[in-house]
Amino acid sequence: MATVMMARWISWAAGRYGLVVALLASAAAIMLYPGGTLLDESTRGYSFTHNFVSDLGSTVAFNYAHNAAGALLFAAGFIIGAFVLACSLIGVVRLLSTTPGARLFVRLAAAGGVLVCLGFLGVALAPLDRAFQLHHVSSLVAIHSFPVATALLAFATARDRRFRARATLGWITLTFVLVGVLVVGHLGPSTATERGLMTQVITQKIMVATVLVVLWLESLEAEAVQGKDMTGTSSGARGSLR
């Protein structure tokens, strides 16, 4: 039983370490980014207020400098992030499917999560400067599916008494942020102006930070629930042997 509990702990912990690795790869890609933005080819380095995350994946930056190494690191980080998200969803689905009232919601969330992961993989494997159409479609699939999946996860955790209210609140918070990104993307100022570009870029950065924080915290919540379940099962098994 101790071995099983350790394996379960490692699976959730590995997901969190995977997020750290993805962040480190992205940080390295930021350091290597040559420069240039959608509106200004003369800037140097990466701008957190004028460069989108996807700009890191361009093999040739907006200032026409080669960015092969940075693009490779960006793709690696995004693929790792998509893998972590997929594994986390599988773990959450297994956990919540044991509660009848949450089962339908979490399985629908899993379907949405598949689209999110596929979208992220498309973004990683289709550089902005080489496969714009596929990159654009992939990002649309991911960003439109994501709030649906998180909203369904909020319903599922709310119907499972093993989860604390903070788990539901985390998914709700992420859902609102994701919907906000969609609203700004469709109704906000155009990226053709500097004000519009800054608005869209900063909104995206807020979304990325929220996704990382919520996934980390939800992993801890799921790990705690699973640990209690395993402890309860172990206690029950010992009691039956007495």
N, C-alpha and C positions, 0 to 999 in steps of 0.2 A: 504493500500500500504506500509506503514511504517513497518507493521508486516511482510509482504512478504520479503521486503528488508532485515530486520533483520535476518529472517530465512536463506536467501541466504548467508548472511555474516557469520552466525554461521557455515554453512556447510563447507565453505572453511577454516575458522579459526579452526574448529574442526579437519580437516585434518592435518593442521600444528601442532596442539597440539598432534595429534596422532603420528606424526613423533618424537616429543620430548619424548613421552612416550616410543616409540620403542627404541630410543637412550638410555634412562635411563635404560631400561631393559637389553639392550646389555652391557651397562657400568657395571651393577651389575654382569652380567655373566662373564665379563672380570675379575672383582675383585675376583670372586669365582673360576676361572679356576686354577686347581692344578698345572699344568705344563706339560712339554714334548712337543716335536715337531715331525714332520714326520721323522726327521733324528737324533734327540737327545732326549732320554728319560730322561736325567738327569736335564734338565732345570727346573726352578721353576717359576710359574706364567705364565701369557700370554705374548708372545712376539709379538709386532706389526710388526716385520720384519720377523718372522719365523713361526708364526701361522696364518692359514687361518681363516676367519670368521666362517666357518663351524666347526672348531675344538671346538668352544664353545658349540656346540650342542651334543657333544659326552657324553654319560652317564658315560663312563670311559675314562679318559684322556690318553694321550700317556705315561705318567709316571705310569699308572695302578692305579691311585687314582680315587675314585668315584667322579662323577661330576653331580649327579642327579639334584641338585638345580640349578646349572649353566645352565644345558641343558634345564631345564624347563623355565628359564628366557629367554634364547636364543630363544626357540620355541615361547614363548609369544611375544617377540619383533618382530620376523619375521612374525608371523601371523598378528599382528597389522599393520606392514609395508605393507603387501600384501593387507590388507583391505583398508588402506589409499590409496594405489595405485589404487585399483579397484574403490573406490568412486571418486577419482580424475578423472579417465578416463571416468567414467559415466558423471560427470559434464562437462568435456571438450567436450565429444561427443555431449551432448545436446546443448552446446553453439555453437560449430562450425557447427553443422548440419543445423543451420538456414541460413548458407551461401551456396548457391548452388555449387559454385566452390570448396568449401572445404569439402562438404558432403561425397563424395566417399572416399577421403583420410582418413578422420577421422573415418569412419566406418571400413575401412580396418585396421586402427591402433587399433581400439577397439578389433578386432579379434586377432591381435597380442598381445594386452594387456591381453586378457583372458589367453593366453598361458603363459605369463610372471607370472601372479598371481598364476596360477595353479602350475607352476614350483617352485615358492617361497614357496607355501604351502607344496609341496612335500619335499623341503629342510628342512622346519621347523618340519615336522611330521615324517621324516625318519632320525633318528640320523646316523651320519657317521659310528659309530662303530657297530651299530645294523642292519642297512638296507643300506649297502653301495651301492648296485646296484640301488635301487630306488632313493637314495640320489643323486647319480651321474647322472642318467637320468634326474631327476627333474632339477638339476642345468644346464644341457646342454640345456634343453627345454627353461628355463628362459633366459639364456645368449645369445642364438641364436635368440630368438624371440624379445628380448628387442630392439636391434638397428633397426630392421625392423619397430617396432611400433613407435619409436622416429623419424625415418626418415620420416615416413608418417605424423606424427604430425607436423614436420617442414614444409612439403609441405602444409598442411592444414592451419596452422597459416599464412603462407606467402600469401595465397590466400584470407585471411579474413582481410579486411582493418581496422577492429576494433582493431586488435592486433598490438602493436608496434613491430618494427624490433627486439627488444631484445628478444621477445618471440620466434621468429623463430631461432635467434642465440642461445638461450638456448638449444632448441631441437637439433640443429645441433652439438653444442659442446658435448652434451651427446652422440649423435650418434657416433661421432668420437672416444670418449673415450671408448665406448662399443665395437666398431670395433677393437680398439687398444688392448683391453683385449682379444678378440678372436684371434687376430694375435699372441700376446705373448703366449697365451695358446696353440695354435697349432704349432707355429714355434719357440717360445722362448726356452730358456734353460730348461732342465729337472729338475724337483723337486728332482731328485735323487742326485743332487749336492747342496752344500750350496748356491752357487751363483745363481743357478737356482731357488731354493726355495725362496730366498730373492726376486728375480726378480718377480716371480709369486705372492708372497704375497703382496709386495708393490704395484704392478699393481692392484691387487684386492682392496686394501685399497683406491687407487686413484679413482677407479670406484665407490666404495661405497660413498665416500665423494662427488663426482660429482653428483651422483644420488640424494642425499639428498639436495644439494644446488639447483640443477635445479628444482626439484619438488617443493621446497619451493618458488622459484622465479616465476615459472609458475603458481603456485596457486595464488600468488599476482596479476599476470597479468590477469588471468581469472576472479578473483574477481573484478578487476578494470573495465574490459569490461562489466561484468554482472551488476555492479553498474551503469555504464553509460546507459546501456540498460534500466534498471529499472527506472532510473531518467527520461530518455526520454519518456518512456511509461507513467510515472506519469504526466509529463508536458503536454503530448498530451491529456491525459484524462481530466486534469483540463481545458485545452483550449477548449475542446469540450463541456464543461458544461457552458462556458461563453455565 
